[in-house]
Amino acid sequence: MEYGERLARFRQAHVNPFDKAPEQHEGPEAPPAPERQPEPSPEDTEGSERPMDLGLAEDHFSRPVGLLVASDVRQLRQAIEECKRLIPELPEHSERQKDAVVRLIHLRLKLQELQDPSEDEPNLRVVLEHRFYKEKSKSVKQTCDKCSAIIWGLIQTWYTCTGCYYRCHSKCLPLVTKACVRSKVSHQAEYELNICPESGLDSQDYRCAECRAPISLRGVPSEARQCDYTGLYYCSSCHWNDLAVIPARAIHNWDFEPRKVSRCSMRYLALMVSRPVLKLREINPLLFNYVEELVEIRKLRQDILLMKPYFITCKEAMAARLLLQLQERQHFVENDEMYSLQDLIDVEAGRLGCSLTDIHTLFAKHIKLDCERCQAKGFVCELCKEGDVLFPFDSHSSVCADCSAVFHRDCYYDNSTTCPRCARLSLRKQSLFQDPGAEP
């Protein structure tokens, strides 16, 4: 049977669900009824370039006046089914078949729009400690973290968690089963420091570690994907083969090659990357012998801690907000032991050493050259009483651990006697103890 004859029989047996029968009006003032196109004959269809019927008509997406929304969904489904049945009958790889596929896609999007209304949706919804806010961006195409389907911002309502940036459709919110990762970061901010602690699929009962869907290494019923951070296995919906630097590999092996992790692990590592929770001296003290850059970073951090008392008592430094040079790494002005994963990544890339050296130079310039108040807080070596004014962060100086006095390094280690300042303080305490009424 020729294509034209099949299409003619198809059009004779079906009616476009969006075409309503014209109502008969009498009288000259009656509104004109919409014209119906005459049924084409087989001769007309043989020379036609584009078949127009049931999802293929030009006016298919225009909603007829007076058609109820409830009937739109039913009739759209009917049109989709008819269009799906028509596509295999069209010539393969023909323009007609491509046009029918495009029309089918638009029909499905129209149906999804009607099934996912955006009106009266709340701006904030709280689900399992997630704080979901309705997104206003319509041009960005995202992927739903729950159903793994594309979020069409133009026609669908979607939400983003402000804590862990979990994205999902409005209709997927009731189906979310994973708690917000930020809550875990707030209550238990620590890394898994064992390298890929695998326990096997049998310990997971051959189910996904997150959604508990059946998984198998053979891919039946679903492919099991291992997370290199937790060592657990996940299904393809919970593991998208995202790449991330593994903290345990970085600390123990100085290995920063990104590896595949689950979606949950990726969010957790992204939120933890800037948190100073790694005490390298306790976890792997030999790392300082292997990585020379870490030794330089530690010395610079110790010098910055010695500069901090100058800045917090200097009005000019406070006005210039010099300490805000390290606002992205606030832990550098608090201690010299804790590191974040981002610190280690920047050390390996050579970025941290350069930036920290520049900040160290800026701080030293303010104390030793620019500010007279800070210069007045320098020290003179009491052992040799010669040379320039000393500061505790100078490379050629040493600091007494008891009284914080500053001396030349050579003078301090060559002199075996007691620190002069410590001796004076000891005599003063003895005199005050013997004569409490005496003035200091």
C-alpha positions in Angstrom: 0.0 0.0 0.0 1.3 3.4 -1.0 2.2 6.0 1.7 -0.5 8.4 0.4 -3.3 5.7 0.7 -2.2 4.8 4.2 -2.2 8.4 5.3 -5.6 9.0 3.8 -7.1 6.1 5.6 -5.4 7.2 8.8 -6.9 10.7 8.5 -10.4 9.4 7.7 -10.4 7.1 10.8 -9.0 9.7 13.3 -9.8 13.2 14.2 -7.3 15.7 15.6 -8.1 15.9 19.3 -7.4 19.7 19.3 -10.0 20.4 16.6 -13.5 20.9 17.9 -16.5 20.6 15.7 -17.7 24.1 14.6 -20.9 25.2 16.3 -23.8 26.3 14.1 -24.8 29.9 14.6 -27.9 31.5 13.1 -28.3 35.2 12.4 -26.0 37.8 10.9 -24.4 38.7 14.2 -23.3 35.2 15.1 -19.5 34.8 15.4 -18.0 32.9 12.5 -17.1 29.3 13.3 -13.5 28.3 12.7 -13.0 26.8 9.3 -12.1 23.1 9.1 -9.7 22.1 6.5 -11.3 19.8 3.9 -10.3 16.2 4.0 -7.5 15.6 1.5 -7.9 13.0 -1.1 -5.2 10.4 -1.8 -4.2 12.3 -4.9 -3.5 15.4 -2.8 -1.5 13.5 -0.2 0.8 11.9 -2.8 2.4 15.3 -3.6 2.4 16.8 -0.1 5.8 17.5 1.4 4.8 17.5 5.2 2.0 15.4 6.7 -0.1 17.4 9.0 -2.2 15.5 11.4 -2.5 14.5 15.1 0.5 16.1 16.5 1.9 17.2 13.1 -0.6 20.0 12.4 0.7 23.6 12.6 -2.0 24.6 15.1 -1.3 21.6 17.3 0.2 23.6 20.2 -2.4 26.3 20.3 -5.0 25.6 22.9 -8.5 25.9 21.5 -10.8 28.5 23.2 -13.0 26.9 25.8 -11.0 23.6 26.1 -10.6 22.6 29.7 -7.2 21.9 31.2 -8.3 18.5 32.4 -9.1 17.4 28.9 -5.9 18.8 27.6 -3.8 16.2 29.5 -6.0 13.4 28.3 -6.0 14.5 24.7 -2.3 15.3 24.7 -1.6 11.7 25.8 -3.9 10.4 23.0 -2.0 12.6 20.5 1.3 11.3 21.8 0.2 7.7 21.4 -1.0 8.3 17.9 2.2 10.1 16.9 4.3 7.3 18.3 2.3 4.8 16.3 2.7 6.9 13.1 6.5 7.3 13.3 7.4 3.7 12.5 5.1 3.8 9.4 6.8 6.7 7.9 9.8 6.2 5.5 13.0 5.6 7.5 15.3 8.7 7.7 12.9 10.8 5.8 12.0 14.4 6.4 8.5 13.3 7.4 9.8 11.0 10.1 12.2 13.6 11.5 9.4 16.1 11.6 7.2 13.6 13.4 9.9 12.9 16.0 10.3 16.7 16.7 6.6 17.0 17.1 6.5 14.1 19.5 9.2 15.7 21.6 7.3 19.0 21.8 4.1 17.1 22.7 5.8 15.4 25.6 7.2 18.7 26.8 3.8 20.3 26.6 2.3 17.4 28.6 5.1 17.7 31.2 4.4 21.4 31.6 0.7 20.7 32.3 1.6 18.0 34.8 4.2 20.1 36.6 2.4 23.4 37.4 4.5 26.2 38.6 1.8 28.3 40.2 1.4 28.5 44.0 4.7 26.8 44.6 6.4 27.9 47.9 9.7 29.7 47.6 11.2 27.7 50.5 10.7 24.0 51.3 12.5 22.1 54.0 13.1 18.3 53.4 15.5 16.2 55.5 17.4 19.3 56.6 17.7 20.5 53.0 16.6 24.1 52.6 15.2 24.1 49.1 14.7 27.5 47.4 12.8 27.9 44.2 15.0 28.8 41.3 14.2 31.8 39.2 16.7 31.1 36.4 14.9 29.8 33.3 17.7 29.6 30.8 20.1 27.3 32.6 19.7 23.6 31.9 20.4 21.4 34.9 20.1 17.7 35.8 17.8 16.5 38.6 19.8 14.8 41.3 16.9 12.5 42.2 15.6 11.2 38.9 18.7 12.0 36.8 16.4 13.7 34.2 17.0 17.1 32.6 15.4 20.1 34.3 13.8 22.3 31.7 13.8 25.6 33.4 11.4 27.2 30.9 8.5 25.0 31.7 9.4 23.2 35.0 9.7 24.3 38.6 12.9 23.3 40.3 14.6 23.8 43.6 18.2 24.1 44.9 19.4 23.3 48.4 21.3 26.3 49.7 23.5 24.0 51.9 24.7 21.2 49.6 23.4 22.5 46.2 21.2 19.5 45.7 18.9 20.2 42.6 15.7 18.5 41.8 12.3 19.0 40.2 9.4 20.2 42.3 7.7 16.9 41.8 10.8 15.0 43.0 11.0 16.8 46.4 8.7 14.3 48.2 10.9 11.5 46.9 14.2 12.8 48.4 15.6 10.3 50.9 19.2 11.6 51.4 19.7 14.2 54.2 21.6 17.4 53.5 25.3 16.9 53.4 26.0 20.3 55.1 24.4 19.0 58.3 27.0 16.2 58.3 29.7 18.7 57.7 28.5 20.8 60.6 28.2 17.9 63.1 31.1 15.6 61.9 33.7 17.6 60.0 36.3 14.9 59.4 37.6 12.9 56.5 37.8 9.2 55.8 41.6 8.8 56.0 41.8 5.2 54.8 42.4 4.7 51.1 39.3 3.3 49.5 38.1 1.1 52.4 36.3 -1.5 50.3 34.1 -4.0 52.2 32.5 -5.8 49.3 29.0 -6.0 47.7 28.0 -8.7 50.1 28.2 -6.4 53.1 25.8 -4.1 51.3 23.4 -7.0 50.5 24.0 -6.3 46.8 22.2 -3.0 47.1 23.1 0.6 46.5 24.7 2.2 49.6 22.4 5.2 49.2 19.0 4.3 47.6 19.2 0.6 48.3 18.4 -0.4 44.7 19.7 -3.8 43.6 23.1 -3.6 41.9 25.7 -6.1 40.5 29.1 -5.9 39.0 27.7 -7.6 35.9 25.4 -4.7 35.3 22.2 -6.8 36.0 19.8 -5.4 37.2 22.0 -2.3 37.6 25.7 -1.5 37.3 27.6 -1.2 40.6 29.9 1.7 40.7 32.5 2.1 43.4 33.2 5.4 45.2 36.9 5.8 45.7 36.3 7.9 48.8 34.0 5.7 50.8 34.8 2.4 49.1 31.1 1.6 48.9 29.1 0.7 45.7 26.3 2.8 44.3 23.9 2.6 41.4 24.2 4.7 38.3 21.5 7.1 39.6 23.6 7.8 42.8 27.0 7.6 41.1 27.6 9.8 38.0 31.3 9.1 37.8 32.1 12.6 39.1 35.8 13.2 39.8 37.3 14.5 43.0 40.7 14.6 44.9 40.7 12.0 47.6 42.1 13.3 51.0 43.6 10.0 52.1 45.5 9.6 48.9 46.8 13.2 49.1 48.0 12.8 52.7 49.5 9.3 52.6 50.8 9.2 49.0 50.9 12.9 48.0 48.6 11.8 45.1 46.2 14.4 43.8 44.8 12.6 40.7 41.0 13.0 40.7 39.1 9.8 41.0 35.5 8.7 40.6 33.2 9.3 43.6 29.5 9.2 44.2 27.3 12.3 44.1 27.0 12.3 47.9 30.8 12.1 48.4 31.3 14.7 45.8 29.1 17.2 47.6 30.7 16.3 51.0 34.3 16.8 49.6 33.2 20.1 47.9 31.9 21.5 51.2 35.0 20.2 53.2 37.7 21.2 50.8 38.4 24.6 52.5 37.9 23.4 56.1 41.2 23.2 58.2 40.7 19.7 59.7 43.9 18.0 58.7 46.7 17.9 61.4 49.6 16.7 59.3 52.0 16.3 62.1 49.8 13.6 63.7 48.4 12.0 60.5 51.7 11.7 58.5 54.7 13.6 60.1 57.1 12.1 57.5 55.3 14.1 54.8 57.4 17.2 55.8 60.6 15.2 55.0 59.3 14.3 51.6 57.7 17.6 50.5 60.1 20.5 50.8 57.3 23.0 50.0 55.5 22.1 53.2 58.5 23.0 55.3 58.6 26.5 53.7 54.9 26.9 54.2 55.2 26.0 57.9 58.0 28.5 58.4 56.0 31.3 56.7 53.0 30.5 58.8 55.0 30.6 62.0 56.4 34.0 61.0 52.9 35.3 60.3 51.8 34.2 63.8 54.7 36.2 65.2 53.6 39.3 63.2 50.0 39.1 64.3 50.5 40.8 67.8 52.0 43.8 66.0 48.9 44.2 63.8 46.2 43.8 66.4 47.9 46.6 68.5 48.6 48.9 65.5 45.9 51.4 64.5 47.3 51.8 61.0 47.4 48.1 60.4 43.8 47.7 61.7 42.7 50.5 59.5 44.4 49.0 56.5 43.0 45.6 57.4 46.2 43.8 56.6 45.1 40.6 58.2 42.3 40.3 55.7 44.9 39.4 53.2 44.4 35.9 54.6 40.7 35.9 54.9 40.4 32.9 52.6 42.7 31.0 54.9 41.8 32.4 58.3 43.4 29.4 60.0 46.8 30.7 59.0 46.5 33.5 61.6 45.3 31.1 64.3 47.7 28.2 64.3 50.5 26.6 62.2 49.4 23.0 62.4 46.0 22.7 60.7 45.7 22.4 57.0 42.7 22.1 54.6 42.6 19.9 51.5 42.7 23.0 49.4 45.9 24.1 51.1 47.5 20.8 50.1 46.2 21.1 46.5 47.6 24.6 46.2 51.0 23.5 47.7 51.2 20.7 45.1 50.4 23.1 42.3 52.9 25.7 43.6 50.3 28.4 44.2 50.3 28.6 48.0 54.0 29.2 48.4 54.1 32.2 46.0 51.0 33.9 47.5 52.1 33.3 51.1 55.6 34.7 50.3 54.0 37.9 48.9 51.8 38.3 52.0 54.8 37.7 54.3 56.8 40.4 52.5 53.9 42.9 52.8 53.5 42.3 56.5 57.3 42.6 57.2 57.4 45.8 55.1 54.7 47.4 57.3 56.4 46.4 60.6 60.0 47.2 59.7 59.7 50.1 57.3 56.3 51.8 57.0 55.0 52.0 60.6 57.0 53.8 63.3 54.9 52.3 66.1 55.7 48.8 65.0 59.4 49.6 64.5 59.5 50.8 68.2 58.5 47.3 69.3 61.7 45.8 68.0 64.5 44.2 70.1 68.2 44.8 70.6 70.3 41.8 71.2 71.3 41.9 74.9 74.0 39.4 74.4 76.2 41.3 72.0 74.4 44.7 72.1 75.3 45.3 68.5 73.6 45.2 65.1 70.2 46.4 63.9 66.9 46.2 65.6 65.7 42.6 65.7 62.2 41.2 65.2 61.1 37.7 66.1 60.3 36.8 62.5 63.7 37.6 61.2 65.5 34.7 59.7 68.7 35.4 61.6 67.1 35.8 65.0 66.1 33.4 67.8 63.3 33.9 70.4 63.6 32.8 74.1 60.8 30.3 74.8 60.2 31.7 78.3 60.2 35.5 78.0 59.9 35.9 74.2 63.1 38.1 74.1 64.8 38.2 70.7 68.5 37.7 70.1 70.9 37.0 67.2 70.8 33.3 66.5 74.5 32.9 66.7 74.7 34.8 70.0 71.8 32.9 71.5 73.2 29.4 70.7 76.9 30.3 71.5 76.0 31.8 74.9 75.5 29.1 77.5 74.4 31.4 80.2 70.8 32.2 81.2 68.8 34.6 79.1 69.5 38.2 80.5 65.8 39.1 80.5 64.8 35.9 82.2 67.5 36.6 84.9 66.1 40.2 85.5 62.5 38.9 85.7 63.6 36.3 88.2 65.4 38.8 90.4 62.4 41.1 90.3 60.1 38.4 91.5 62.4 37.5 94.3 62.6 41.1 95.5 58.8 41.5 95.4 58.5 38.2 97.4 60.9 39.4 100.0 59.5 43.0 100.3 55.8 43.0 99.1 55.5 46.7 99.9 58.3 47.8 97.7 57.6 49.4 94.4 58.6 47.5 91.3 
